[in-house]
Amino acid sequence: MTDQPRPKAGRNQSTKRKGPAKPAEEPGTALWKKVLFVSVGVLFVVLMVVSSMGTSWLNMFQTVKAGSVVTTDVTIRDDQNRPILTSSQTLYSNAIKENRSVFLVSPLVIDAGLPYNDSVKTLPILAPSSGANYTLFGKEYDAISMAVVGMHPGGTKSIRLDANVTEEQNYTVEQFNQLGGDFNNTTIGDEMVLAFAENPASLYDNNTTPSYALRTTHVVNKSDDSLFLSFSHAVADLALAEVKTTN
């Protein structure tokens, strides 16, 4: 009897049938799938953010029209680009560190594009001390009201305020010193804050508390016996914060 060959130990004699080979993906298919998945993920995140904002995000597309009620930050500067009045807490704090005379006010709420016909516009002062108002000339406030028309929330603009207002006044040595100045130690360019009683009758009535309006001026010319103070402001920097919907 002939010996039959034996299988070698440890070798599996069973064979498995292989399934049909998977077709190879066309070039670029895998890349497009990745791009699609990433795009869907980004879109989902964007939709979540937009939905959490409600409709407020639509404000950025609003254009200020005449009659709109807007809120704008403002910084007013003199002809040497020095800030005089601002609604920016950061700018105010920096100016105070430099020992400058700057007043902090709230952002302006303005009826855009509507003429302002009063001679002055008073703004409540928040700091360095409250209780008094700052005076803007009516033409200055009117220029700001007209300038915000056409702006968008988040937009900025700088406008001239002294185009129609160039007010200077001459003071003798005695008059200037009576205002609280020091004529001998004052030079051209020096700033000075003047206070005006908004209710002059209160100065003679012990039962009425006077209210004051302040205005920053600066020396533009000086001789041996007099000097000129300029009351005009040069520039207003606007940063539009909000547009309220009007009917």
TIKEPA-935114 format. One record per residue (C-alpha): x, y, z; residue in one letter. Coordinates in pm, whole numbers, plus 50000, padded with zeros to 5 digits. Layout:
// TIKEPA-935114
<site><xx>X</xx><yy>Y</yy><zz>Z</zz><resn>A</resn></site>
...
//
This chain:
// TIKEPA-935114
<site><xx>50000</xx><yy>50000</yy><zz>50000</zz><resn>M</resn></site>
<site><xx>50146</xx><yy>50324</yy><zz>49901</zz><resn>T</resn></site>
<site><xx>50167</xx><yy>50589</yy><zz>50176</zz><resn>D</resn></site>
<site><xx>49956</xx><yy>50896</yy><zz>50099</zz><resn>Q</resn></site>
<site><xx>50124</xx><yy>51232</yy><zz>50151</zz><resn>P</resn></site>
<site><xx>50020</xx><yy>51395</yy><zz>50470</zz><resn>R</resn></site>
<site><xx>49947</xx><yy>51761</yy><zz>50507</zz><resn>P</resn></site>
<site><xx>50208</xx><yy>51958</yy><zz>50687</zz><resn>K</resn></site>
<site><xx>50128</xx><yy>52036</yy><zz>51045</zz><resn>A</resn></site>
<site><xx>49989</xx><yy>52381</yy><zz>51124</zz><resn>G</resn></site>
<site><xx>49872</xx><yy>52469</yy><zz>50775</zz><resn>R</resn></site>
<site><xx>49504</xx><yy>52535</yy><zz>50724</zz><resn>N</resn></site>
<site><xx>49389</xx><yy>52342</yy><zz>50428</zz><resn>Q</resn></site>
<site><xx>49052</xx><yy>52515</yy><zz>50392</zz><resn>S</resn></site>
<site><xx>49026</xx><yy>52790</yy><zz>50134</zz><resn>T</resn></site>
<site><xx>48805</xx><yy>53094</yy><zz>50144</zz><resn>K</resn></site>
<site><xx>48645</xx><yy>53233</yy><zz>49836</zz><resn>R</resn></site>
<site><xx>48717</xx><yy>53599</yy><zz>49791</zz><resn>K</resn></site>
<site><xx>48424</xx><yy>53833</yy><zz>49724</zz><resn>G</resn></site>
<site><xx>48415</xx><yy>54049</yy><zz>49417</zz><resn>P</resn></site>
<site><xx>48672</xx><yy>54330</yy><zz>49423</zz><resn>A</resn></site>
<site><xx>48540</xx><yy>54676</yy><zz>49515</zz><resn>K</resn></site>
<site><xx>48557</xx><yy>54921</yy><zz>49231</zz><resn>P</resn></site>
<site><xx>48807</xx><yy>55199</yy><zz>49286</zz><resn>A</resn></site>
<site><xx>48660</xx><yy>55546</yy><zz>49350</zz><resn>E</resn></site>
<site><xx>48689</xx><yy>55785</yy><zz>49066</zz><resn>E</resn></site>
<site><xx>48961</xx><yy>56044</yy><zz>49109</zz><resn>P</resn></site>
<site><xx>48840</xx><yy>56337</yy><zz>49316</zz><resn>G</resn></site>
<site><xx>48534</xx><yy>56159</yy><zz>49461</zz><resn>T</resn></site>
<site><xx>48683</xx><yy>56122</yy><zz>49809</zz><resn>A</resn></site>
<site><xx>48793</xx><yy>56487</yy><zz>49810</zz><resn>L</resn></site>
<site><xx>48446</xx><yy>56608</yy><zz>49714</zz><resn>W</resn></site>
<site><xx>48293</xx><yy>56402</yy><zz>49994</zz><resn>K</resn></site>
<site><xx>48527</xx><yy>56565</yy><zz>50246</zz><resn>K</resn></site>
<site><xx>48446</xx><yy>56911</yy><zz>50112</zz><resn>V</resn></site>
<site><xx>48073</xx><yy>56834</yy><zz>50129</zz><resn>L</resn></site>
<site><xx>48094</xx><yy>56712</yy><zz>50489</zz><resn>F</resn></site>
<site><xx>48299</xx><yy>57017</yy><zz>50595</zz><resn>V</resn></site>
<site><xx>48060</xx><yy>57256</yy><zz>50414</zz><resn>S</resn></site>
<site><xx>47756</xx><yy>57102</yy><zz>50583</zz><resn>V</resn></site>
<site><xx>47929</xx><yy>57132</yy><zz>50921</zz><resn>G</resn></site>
<site><xx>48020</xx><yy>57497</yy><zz>50865</zz><resn>V</resn></site>
<site><xx>47668</xx><yy>57577</yy><zz>50745</zz><resn>L</resn></site>
<site><xx>47524</xx><yy>57416</yy><zz>51057</zz><resn>F</resn></site>
<site><xx>47745</xx><yy>57630</yy><zz>51282</zz><resn>V</resn></site>
<site><xx>47654</xx><yy>57947</yy><zz>51091</zz><resn>V</resn></site>
<site><xx>47283</xx><yy>57871</yy><zz>51119</zz><resn>L</resn></site>
<site><xx>47320</xx><yy>57810</yy><zz>51493</zz><resn>M</resn></site>
<site><xx>47498</xx><yy>58145</yy><zz>51541</zz><resn>V</resn></site>
<site><xx>47247</xx><yy>58337</yy><zz>51327</zz><resn>V</resn></site>
<site><xx>46950</xx><yy>58180</yy><zz>51505</zz><resn>S</resn></site>
<site><xx>47095</xx><yy>58277</yy><zz>51844</zz><resn>S</resn></site>
<site><xx>47121</xx><yy>58640</yy><zz>51726</zz><resn>M</resn></site>
<site><xx>46755</xx><yy>58665</yy><zz>51633</zz><resn>G</resn></site>
<site><xx>46698</xx><yy>58944</yy><zz>51384</zz><resn>T</resn></site>
<site><xx>46951</xx><yy>59187</yy><zz>51533</zz><resn>S</resn></site>
<site><xx>47215</xx><yy>59085</yy><zz>51276</zz><resn>W</resn></site>
<site><xx>46999</xx><yy>59244</yy><zz>51006</zz><resn>L</resn></site>
<site><xx>47077</xx><yy>59587</yy><zz>51153</zz><resn>N</resn></site>
<site><xx>47416</xx><yy>59589</yy><zz>50984</zz><resn>M</resn></site>
<site><xx>47240</xx><yy>59620</yy><zz>50649</zz><resn>F</resn></site>
<site><xx>47029</xx><yy>59919</yy><zz>50754</zz><resn>Q</resn></site>
<site><xx>47093</xx><yy>60256</yy><zz>50599</zz><resn>T</resn></site>
<site><xx>47017</xx><yy>60566</yy><zz>50801</zz><resn>V</resn></site>
<site><xx>46742</xx><yy>60769</yy><zz>50640</zz><resn>K</resn></site>
<site><xx>46610</xx><yy>61113</yy><zz>50731</zz><resn>A</resn></site>
<site><xx>46380</xx><yy>61071</yy><zz>51030</zz><resn>G</resn></site>
<site><xx>46556</xx><yy>60759</yy><zz>51163</zz><resn>S</resn></site>
<site><xx>46646</xx><yy>60758</yy><zz>51531</zz><resn>V</resn></site>
<site><xx>47011</xx><yy>60660</yy><zz>51568</zz><resn>V</resn></site>
<site><xx>47262</xx><yy>60612</yy><zz>51847</zz><resn>T</resn></site>
<site><xx>47617</xx><yy>60716</yy><zz>51773</zz><resn>T</resn></site>
<site><xx>47939</xx><yy>60745</yy><zz>51967</zz><resn>D</resn></site>
<site><xx>48108</xx><yy>61079</yy><zz>51924</zz><resn>V</resn></site>
<site><xx>48446</xx><yy>61238</yy><zz>51985</zz><resn>T</resn></site>
<site><xx>48486</xx><yy>61611</yy><zz>51926</zz><resn>I</resn></site>
<site><xx>48832</xx><yy>61755</yy><zz>51863</zz><resn>R</resn></site>
<site><xx>48981</xx><yy>62100</yy><zz>51832</zz><resn>D</resn></site>
<site><xx>49189</xx><yy>62235</yy><zz>51544</zz><resn>D</resn></site>
<site><xx>49500</xx><yy>62071</yy><zz>51692</zz><resn>Q</resn></site>
<site><xx>49329</xx><yy>61729</yy><zz>51691</zz><resn>N</resn></site>
<site><xx>49303</xx><yy>61727</yy><zz>52070</zz><resn>R</resn></site>
<site><xx>48993</xx><yy>61549</yy><zz>52206</zz><resn>P</resn></site>
<site><xx>48759</xx><yy>61782</yy><zz>52391</zz><resn>I</resn></site>
<site><xx>48450</xx><yy>61572</yy><zz>52447</zz><resn>L</resn></site>
<site><xx>48391</xx><yy>61200</yy><zz>52395</zz><resn>T</resn></site>
<site><xx>48156</xx><yy>60912</yy><zz>52463</zz><resn>S</resn></site>
<site><xx>48449</xx><yy>60664</yy><zz>52455</zz><resn>S</resn></site>
<site><xx>48550</xx><yy>60550</yy><zz>52802</zz><resn>Q</resn></site>
<site><xx>48886</xx><yy>60431</yy><zz>52668</zz><resn>T</resn></site>
<site><xx>48970</xx><yy>60761</yy><zz>52501</zz><resn>L</resn></site>
<site><xx>48857</xx><yy>60952</yy><zz>52810</zz><resn>Y</resn></site>
<site><xx>49074</xx><yy>60740</yy><zz>53043</zz><resn>S</resn></site>
<site><xx>49379</xx><yy>60785</yy><zz>52820</zz><resn>N</resn></site>
<site><xx>49328</xx><yy>61161</yy><zz>52805</zz><resn>A</resn></site>
<site><xx>49297</xx><yy>61188</yy><zz>53182</zz><resn>I</resn></site>
<site><xx>49629</xx><yy>61004</yy><zz>53219</zz><resn>K</resn></site>
<site><xx>49781</xx><yy>61275</yy><zz>52999</zz><resn>E</resn></site>
<site><xx>49631</xx><yy>61542</yy><zz>53228</zz><resn>N</resn></site>
<site><xx>49407</xx><yy>61679</yy><zz>52953</zz><resn>R</resn></site>
<site><xx>49072</xx><yy>61856</yy><zz>52992</zz><resn>S</resn></site>
<site><xx>48828</xx><yy>61609</yy><zz>52837</zz><resn>V</resn></site>
<site><xx>48460</xx><yy>61554</yy><zz>52915</zz><resn>F</resn></site>
<site><xx>48284</xx><yy>61217</yy><zz>52905</zz><resn>L</resn></site>
<site><xx>47924</xx><yy>61208</yy><zz>52780</zz><resn>V</resn></site>
<site><xx>47677</xx><yy>60938</yy><zz>52680</zz><resn>S</resn></site>
<site><xx>47643</xx><yy>60832</yy><zz>52314</zz><resn>P</resn></site>
<site><xx>47420</xx><yy>61071</yy><zz>52120</zz><resn>L</resn></site>
<site><xx>47063</xx><yy>60973</yy><zz>52034</zz><resn>V</resn></site>
<site><xx>46978</xx><yy>61172</yy><zz>51722</zz><resn>I</resn></site>
<site><xx>46685</xx><yy>61229</yy><zz>51490</zz><resn>D</resn></site>
<site><xx>46883</xx><yy>61184</yy><zz>51171</zz><resn>A</resn></site>
<site><xx>46851</xx><yy>61443</yy><zz>50899</zz><resn>G</resn></site>
<site><xx>46607</xx><yy>61664</yy><zz>51087</zz><resn>L</resn></site>
<site><xx>46715</xx><yy>62029</yy><zz>51118</zz><resn>P</resn></site>
<site><xx>46810</xx><yy>62146</yy><zz>51467</zz><resn>Y</resn></site>
<site><xx>46703</xx><yy>62507</yy><zz>51498</zz><resn>N</resn></site>
<site><xx>46794</xx><yy>62594</yy><zz>51858</zz><resn>D</resn></site>
<site><xx>47103</xx><yy>62805</yy><zz>51918</zz><resn>S</resn></site>
<site><xx>47264</xx><yy>62550</yy><zz>52155</zz><resn>V</resn></site>
<site><xx>47242</xx><yy>62182</yy><zz>52243</zz><resn>K</resn></site>
<site><xx>47342</xx><yy>62082</yy><zz>52596</zz><resn>T</resn></site>
<site><xx>47480</xx><yy>61737</yy><zz>52675</zz><resn>L</resn></site>
<site><xx>47490</xx><yy>61602</yy><zz>53034</zz><resn>P</resn></site>
<site><xx>47849</xx><yy>61549</yy><zz>53150</zz><resn>I</resn></site>
<site><xx>47924</xx><yy>61210</yy><zz>53311</zz><resn>L</resn></site>
<site><xx>48287</xx><yy>61276</yy><zz>53411</zz><resn>A</resn></site>
<site><xx>48516</xx><yy>61409</yy><zz>53546</zz><resn>P</resn></site>
<site><xx>48221</xx><yy>61531</yy><zz>53753</zz><resn>S</resn></site>
<site><xx>47850</xx><yy>61513</yy><zz>53683</zz><resn>S</resn></site>
<site><xx>47591</xx><yy>61782</yy><zz>53745</zz><resn>G</resn></site>
<site><xx>47682</xx><yy>62017</yy><zz>53462</zz><resn>A</resn></site>
<site><xx>47619</xx><yy>62018</yy><zz>53089</zz><resn>N</resn></site>
<site><xx>47845</xx><yy>62067</yy><zz>52792</zz><resn>Y</resn></site>
<site><xx>47734</xx><yy>62317</yy><zz>52529</zz><resn>T</resn></site>
<site><xx>47736</xx><yy>62247</yy><zz>52158</zz><resn>L</resn></site>
<site><xx>47633</xx><yy>62518</yy><zz>51918</zz><resn>F</resn></site>
<site><xx>47311</xx><yy>62445</yy><zz>51734</zz><resn>G</resn></site>
<site><xx>47491</xx><yy>62446</yy><zz>51399</zz><resn>K</resn></site>
<site><xx>47741</xx><yy>62189</yy><zz>51527</zz><resn>E</resn></site>
<site><xx>47467</xx><yy>61955</yy><zz>51644</zz><resn>Y</resn></site>
<site><xx>47281</xx><yy>62011</yy><zz>51319</zz><resn>D</resn></site>
<site><xx>47592</xx><yy>61909</yy><zz>51122</zz><resn>A</resn></site>
<site><xx>47610</xx><yy>61582</yy><zz>51318</zz><resn>I</resn></site>
<site><xx>47240</xx><yy>61513</yy><zz>51259</zz><resn>S</resn></site>
<site><xx>47280</xx><yy>61557</yy><zz>50885</zz><resn>M</resn></site>
<site><xx>47607</xx><yy>61359</yy><zz>50868</zz><resn>A</resn></site>
<site><xx>47464</xx><yy>61031</yy><zz>51000</zz><resn>V</resn></site>
<site><xx>47222</xx><yy>61004</yy><zz>50705</zz><resn>V</resn></site>
<site><xx>47346</xx><yy>60731</yy><zz>50473</zz><resn>G</resn></site>
<site><xx>47563</xx><yy>60560</yy><zz>50737</zz><resn>M</resn></site>
<site><xx>47531</xx><yy>60197</yy><zz>50847</zz><resn>H</resn></site>
<site><xx>47561</xx><yy>60047</yy><zz>51198</zz><resn>P</resn></site>
<site><xx>47930</xx><yy>59997</yy><zz>51269</zz><resn>G</resn></site>
<site><xx>48026</xx><yy>60268</yy><zz>51020</zz><resn>G</resn></site>
<site><xx>48249</xx><yy>60562</yy><zz>51104</zz><resn>T</resn></site>
<site><xx>48278</xx><yy>60915</yy><zz>50969</zz><resn>K</resn></site>
<site><xx>48466</xx><yy>61235</yy><zz>51051</zz><resn>S</resn></site>
<site><xx>48300</xx><yy>61569</yy><zz>50974</zz><resn>I</resn></site>
<site><xx>48401</xx><yy>61931</yy><zz>50999</zz><resn>R</resn></site>
<site><xx>48218</xx><yy>62138</yy><zz>51256</zz><resn>L</resn></site>
<site><xx>48388</xx><yy>62470</yy><zz>51193</zz><resn>D</resn></site>
<site><xx>48270</xx><yy>62509</yy><zz>50833</zz><resn>A</resn></site>
<site><xx>47989</xx><yy>62741</yy><zz>50946</zz><resn>N</resn></site>
<site><xx>48105</xx><yy>62820</yy><zz>51299</zz><resn>V</resn></site>
<site><xx>48420</xx><yy>63025</yy><zz>51352</zz><resn>T</resn></site>
<site><xx>48359</xx><yy>63217</yy><zz>51671</zz><resn>E</resn></site>
<site><xx>48635</xx><yy>63414</yy><zz>51839</zz><resn>E</resn></site>
<site><xx>48621</xx><yy>63673</yy><zz>52112</zz><resn>Q</resn></site>
<site><xx>48872</xx><yy>63927</yy><zz>52237</zz><resn>N</resn></site>
<site><xx>48944</xx><yy>63965</yy><zz>52611</zz><resn>Y</resn></site>
<site><xx>49150</xx><yy>64228</yy><zz>52788</zz><resn>T</resn></site>
<site><xx>49395</xx><yy>64128</yy><zz>53057</zz><resn>V</resn></site>
<site><xx>49143</xx><yy>64215</yy><zz>53327</zz><resn>E</resn></site>
<site><xx>48854</xx><yy>64036</yy><zz>53158</zz><resn>Q</resn></site>
<site><xx>49059</xx><yy>63722</yy><zz>53103</zz><resn>F</resn></site>
<site><xx>49180</xx><yy>63711</yy><zz>53461</zz><resn>N</resn></site>
<site><xx>48822</xx><yy>63757</yy><zz>53582</zz><resn>Q</resn></site>
<site><xx>48730</xx><yy>63445</yy><zz>53385</zz><resn>L</resn></site>
<site><xx>48980</xx><yy>63255</yy><zz>53593</zz><resn>G</resn></site>
<site><xx>49272</xx><yy>63274</yy><zz>53353</zz><resn>G</resn></site>
<site><xx>49631</xx><yy>63373</yy><zz>53416</zz><resn>D</resn></site>
<site><xx>49712</xx><yy>63621</yy><zz>53139</zz><resn>F</resn></site>
<site><xx>50086</xx><yy>63642</yy><zz>53204</zz><resn>N</resn></site>
<site><xx>50137</xx><yy>63264</yy><zz>53190</zz><resn>N</resn></site>
<site><xx>49900</xx><yy>63191</yy><zz>52903</zz><resn>T</resn></site>
<site><xx>50033</xx><yy>63114</yy><zz>52556</zz><resn>T</resn></site>
<site><xx>49878</xx><yy>63055</yy><zz>52214</zz><resn>I</resn></site>
<site><xx>49724</xx><yy>62709</yy><zz>52196</zz><resn>G</resn></site>
<site><xx>49642</xx><yy>62684</yy><zz>52567</zz><resn>D</resn></site>
<site><xx>49299</xx><yy>62545</yy><zz>52648</zz><resn>E</resn></site>
<site><xx>49049</xx><yy>62697</yy><zz>52888</zz><resn>M</resn></site>
<site><xx>48709</xx><yy>62573</yy><zz>53003</zz><resn>V</resn></site>
<site><xx>48447</xx><yy>62842</yy><zz>53055</zz><resn>L</resn></site>
<site><xx>48123</xx><yy>62799</yy><zz>53252</zz><resn>A</resn></site>
<site><xx>47801</xx><yy>62976</yy><zz>53158</zz><resn>F</resn></site>
<site><xx>47493</xx><yy>62989</yy><zz>53379</zz><resn>A</resn></site>
<site><xx>47202</xx><yy>62831</yy><zz>53192</zz><resn>E</resn></site>
<site><xx>46960</xx><yy>63009</yy><zz>53426</zz><resn>N</resn></site>
<site><xx>47128</xx><yy>63347</yy><zz>53500</zz><resn>P</resn></site>
<site><xx>46847</xx><yy>63456</yy><zz>53734</zz><resn>A</resn></site>
<site><xx>46949</xx><yy>63179</yy><zz>53975</zz><resn>S</resn></site>
<site><xx>47272</xx><yy>63366</yy><zz>54047</zz><resn>L</resn></site>
<site><xx>47065</xx><yy>63626</yy><zz>54233</zz><resn>Y</resn></site>
<site><xx>46813</xx><yy>63387</yy><zz>54389</zz><resn>D</resn></site>
<site><xx>46919</xx><yy>63194</yy><zz>54697</zz><resn>N</resn></site>
<site><xx>46631</xx><yy>62951</yy><zz>54652</zz><resn>N</resn></site>
<site><xx>46735</xx><yy>62839</yy><zz>54303</zz><resn>T</resn></site>
<site><xx>47033</xx><yy>62620</yy><zz>54223</zz><resn>T</resn></site>
<site><xx>47220</xx><yy>62744</yy><zz>53917</zz><resn>P</resn></site>
<site><xx>47297</xx><yy>62499</yy><zz>53639</zz><resn>S</resn></site>
<site><xx>47603</xx><yy>62544</yy><zz>53426</zz><resn>Y</resn></site>
<site><xx>47697</xx><yy>62473</yy><zz>53069</zz><resn>A</resn></site>
<site><xx>48066</xx><yy>62431</yy><zz>52994</zz><resn>L</resn></site>
<site><xx>48256</xx><yy>62499</yy><zz>52674</zz><resn>R</resn></site>
<site><xx>48622</xx><yy>62433</yy><zz>52600</zz><resn>T</resn></site>
<site><xx>48804</xx><yy>62722</yy><zz>52431</zz><resn>T</resn></site>
<site><xx>49165</xx><yy>62782</yy><zz>52334</zz><resn>H</resn></site>
<site><xx>49389</xx><yy>63080</yy><zz>52277</zz><resn>V</resn></site>
<site><xx>49444</xx><yy>63162</yy><zz>51910</zz><resn>V</resn></site>
<site><xx>49613</xx><yy>63502</yy><zz>51936</zz><resn>N</resn></site>
<site><xx>49772</xx><yy>63718</yy><zz>52205</zz><resn>K</resn></site>
<site><xx>49915</xx><yy>64067</yy><zz>52235</zz><resn>S</resn></site>
<site><xx>50058</xx><yy>64261</yy><zz>52526</zz><resn>D</resn></site>
<site><xx>49718</xx><yy>64374</yy><zz>52653</zz><resn>D</resn></site>
<site><xx>49460</xx><yy>64125</yy><zz>52519</zz><resn>S</resn></site>
<site><xx>49406</xx><yy>63780</yy><zz>52371</zz><resn>L</resn></site>
<site><xx>49158</xx><yy>63599</yy><zz>52149</zz><resn>F</resn></site>
<site><xx>48975</xx><yy>63284</yy><zz>52253</zz><resn>L</resn></site>
<site><xx>48829</xx><yy>63055</yy><zz>51987</zz><resn>S</resn></site>
<site><xx>48498</xx><yy>62890</yy><zz>52075</zz><resn>F</resn></site>
<site><xx>48468</xx><yy>62677</yy><zz>51763</zz><resn>S</resn></site>
<site><xx>48535</xx><yy>62304</yy><zz>51750</zz><resn>H</resn></site>
<site><xx>48699</xx><yy>62150</yy><zz>51445</zz><resn>A</resn></site>
<site><xx>48601</xx><yy>61787</yy><zz>51395</zz><resn>V</resn></site>
<site><xx>48346</xx><yy>61531</yy><zz>51513</zz><resn>A</resn></site>
<site><xx>48437</xx><yy>61161</yy><zz>51483</zz><resn>D</resn></site>
<site><xx>48121</xx><yy>60951</yy><zz>51462</zz><resn>L</resn></site>
<site><xx>48083</xx><yy>60574</yy><zz>51511</zz><resn>A</resn></site>
<site><xx>47725</xx><yy>60465</yy><zz>51444</zz><resn>L</resn></site>
<site><xx>47604</xx><yy>60207</yy><zz>51695</zz><resn>A</resn></site>
<site><xx>47234</xx><yy>60154</yy><zz>51628</zz><resn>E</resn></site>
<site><xx>46947</xx><yy>60244</yy><zz>51400</zz><resn>V</resn></site>
<site><xx>46599</xx><yy>60218</yy><zz>51544</zz><resn>K</resn></site>
<site><xx>46324</xx><yy>60117</yy><zz>51310</zz><resn>T</resn></site>
<site><xx>46078</xx><yy>60394</yy><zz>51232</zz><resn>T</resn></site>
<site><xx>45727</xx><yy>60356</yy><zz>51102</zz><resn>N</resn></site>
//
